[in-house]
Amino acid sequence: MQETHGDGYWSAGIRRAGKLQYFAIGHLGPFHSVLTAAIHWFNAQSRLNFVPARSESAAHVLIEIGDPMVSFEGYPEPPDPLPAIQTRGLTLPSAKRQDKVKIFLPANPCMSVRKIGARPTGGKVKKYIITHELFHAAGLDEHSDASLKDAFCDGEDLYDQAGDKNAEEDSVWLKGTSGGSDGNPRNQISGLFPLNGNATAQRLNAIWP
């Protein structure tokens, strides 16, 4: 998720460099083990590369576990709350600086399991959550119907499905599909399928030439 500002809010100089430096504020809790994999996946799909920053002040993209209701450098309007157990994140561009955005991640993303209730989700879904927010951090704003079968799909078009055996089988699916029984793995959004030059990739490449 992201507050609406329009594609390509990074300055021309940053876009020419083709890199965004990222920095994790504190320990990322349940996301610590999947951040590197999400970054590697994204870098393989785009002309843009996310690279580690040496310090918080040097970073273009800050990543933290937290509540975005706390102001981010003078953001003019309070953003939507981020429940600790939801399986979506939120990305906010700074209101004061054109060279800074922040990704907020939920503290304990969970799946609802029959007879158990909520339990922490697995690595595939956590990787999906980060990857989706990297698209926003890269400069993509609003979702489109063209992204329905990649990781930039609008969260309103998705539903979560808990794995039958363990959290690593958890997945995220497009609404209107049969949750796996149709045998079409392209609908399993948490699988993070390659963009292969699709409309989402074209939007990225328009920002990062």
C-alpha positions in Angstrom: 0.0 0.0 0.0 1.0 3.6 -0.5 -0.4 7.1 -0.3 -1.0 8.4 -3.8 1.5 10.8 -5.3 2.1 9.6 -8.9 4.8 7.4 -10.5 8.4 8.6 -10.5 8.8 10.9 -7.6 12.6 10.4 -7.4 14.7 13.2 -8.7 16.4 13.0 -12.2 19.8 12.7 -10.6 18.9 9.7 -8.5 17.1 8.0 -11.4 20.2 8.4 -13.6 22.3 6.7 -11.0 20.0 3.6 -11.1 20.4 2.8 -7.4 18.5 3.3 -4.2 20.3 2.8 -0.9 18.2 1.1 1.8 18.6 0.9 5.5 16.8 -1.2 8.1 16.0 0.8 11.3 16.4 -1.6 14.2 15.8 -5.3 13.9 13.1 -6.2 11.3 11.8 -9.0 13.4 9.9 -11.6 11.3 11.2 -9.9 8.1 14.9 -10.1 9.0 15.5 -13.5 7.3 13.7 -12.6 4.0 14.8 -9.1 3.3 17.9 -10.0 1.3 15.9 -12.5 -0.8 13.3 -9.9 -1.6 16.0 -7.4 -2.6 17.7 -10.0 -4.9 14.4 -10.9 -6.5 13.5 -7.2 -7.2 17.0 -6.3 -8.5 16.8 -9.2 -11.0 13.5 -7.8 -12.4 14.5 -4.1 -12.9 17.1 -1.7 -14.1 17.0 -0.3 -10.6 19.2 -1.8 -8.0 18.5 -1.6 -4.2 21.9 -1.5 -2.4 22.6 -1.4 1.3 23.3 2.0 2.9 26.0 2.5 5.5 23.8 4.7 7.6 20.2 5.8 8.1 21.1 9.3 7.0 22.6 8.1 3.7 19.7 5.9 2.8 17.0 6.7 0.3 14.7 4.0 1.5 14.2 3.4 5.2 12.6 0.1 6.4 11.2 -0.5 9.8 8.7 -2.4 11.8 6.3 0.2 13.1 3.1 2.2 13.1 2.9 4.8 10.3 0.5 6.8 12.3 3.7 8.3 13.8 4.6 11.3 11.6 7.3 10.7 8.9 9.2 13.9 8.5 6.2 16.2 8.5 3.9 14.0 6.3 0.9 16.4 5.9 -2.0 13.9 6.6 -2.1 10.9 8.9 -1.8 7.7 6.9 -3.9 4.6 7.4 -3.1 2.5 10.5 -1.0 -0.6 10.0 -2.4 -3.5 12.1 0.4 -5.6 13.6 -1.0 -8.9 12.2 -2.0 -7.9 8.7 -0.2 -9.2 5.6 0.3 -5.9 3.9 2.8 -3.1 4.4 2.8 0.7 3.7 5.2 3.0 1.9 5.3 6.7 2.5 7.4 9.3 0.6 8.8 12.1 2.8 6.9 15.3 2.7 10.1 17.3 3.1 12.7 15.5 1.1 12.6 14.2 -2.4 15.3 11.7 -1.7 13.7 9.7 1.1 10.8 7.2 1.5 10.0 4.8 4.4 8.6 1.3 4.2 6.5 0.3 7.3 6.1 -3.4 7.9 3.6 -5.1 10.2 5.1 -6.4 13.5 3.7 -9.9 13.3 1.9 -10.8 10.0 -0.5 -13.7 10.6 -2.8 -16.1 8.9 -6.2 -17.2 10.2 -6.2 -21.0 10.7 -9.3 -23.0 11.6 -9.4 -24.3 15.1 -6.3 -22.3 16.0 -7.0 -18.7 15.2 -4.2 -16.3 14.1 -0.7 -17.7 13.8 2.4 -16.1 12.2 2.7 -16.5 8.5 5.6 -18.1 6.6 8.6 -16.8 4.6 6.9 -16.8 1.2 4.2 -14.4 2.3 6.7 -12.2 4.2 8.9 -12.0 1.1 5.8 -11.0 -0.9 5.0 -8.2 1.6 8.4 -6.6 1.3 8.6 -7.1 -2.4 5.3 -5.3 -3.0 6.5 -2.3 -0.9 9.8 -2.2 -2.9 7.7 -1.5 -6.0 6.2 1.5 -4.2 9.6 2.6 -3.0 11.0 2.4 -6.5 8.4 5.0 -7.6 5.3 3.1 -8.6 2.2 4.6 -7.1 -1.2 3.3 -8.0 -1.9 -0.3 -8.8 -3.4 -1.3 -12.1 -5.3 -4.2 -13.6 -2.2 -5.1 -15.6 -0.4 -6.1 -12.3 -3.0 -8.7 -11.3 -0.6 -11.5 -11.8 2.6 -10.1 -10.3 3.7 -8.9 -6.9 2.5 -5.4 -7.5 -1.2 -6.5 -7.4 -3.5 -4.4 -5.3 -4.1 -5.9 -1.9 -7.9 -5.4 -2.4 -7.7 -8.0 -5.2 -6.1 -10.6 -3.0 -7.0 -13.0 -0.3 -4.8 -15.0 2.1 -4.8 -18.7 2.4 -3.2 -20.6 5.2 -1.2 -23.7 4.4 -2.7 -27.0 5.5 0.5 -28.3 7.1 2.7 -25.4 8.1 3.3 -21.6 7.6 5.7 -22.2 4.7 2.7 -23.3 2.7 0.9 -20.0 3.3 0.0 -18.1 0.1 -1.7 -15.1 -1.3 -4.2 -15.5 -4.1 -6.2 -13.4 -6.6 -9.9 -13.2 -5.7 -12.0 -15.2 -8.0 -9.6 -18.1 -8.3 -10.1 -21.4 -6.6 -7.2 -21.3 -4.2 -5.1 -23.8 -6.0 -7.6 -26.4 -7.1 -7.6 -24.9 -10.6 -3.9 -25.9 -11.0 -2.9 -22.5 -12.2 0.2 -21.5 -10.2 0.3 -18.0 -11.8 -2.4 -17.0 -9.5 -0.3 -17.7 -6.4 1.0 -14.1 -6.0 3.3 -15.1 -3.2 5.2 -17.2 -5.7 6.8 -14.0 -7.0 6.9 -14.8 -10.7 9.3 -13.0 -13.0 7.9 -9.8 -14.6 9.3 -10.8 -18.1 8.8 -7.3 -19.5 5.1 -7.0 -18.5 3.2 -3.8 -17.8 4.7 -3.4 -14.3 8.2 -3.8 -15.7 7.5 -1.2 -18.3 6.4 1.2 -15.7 9.6 0.6 -13.7 11.7 1.0 -16.8 10.0 4.3 -17.6 11.2 5.6 -14.3 14.6 4.0 -14.3 15.9 4.3 -17.9 
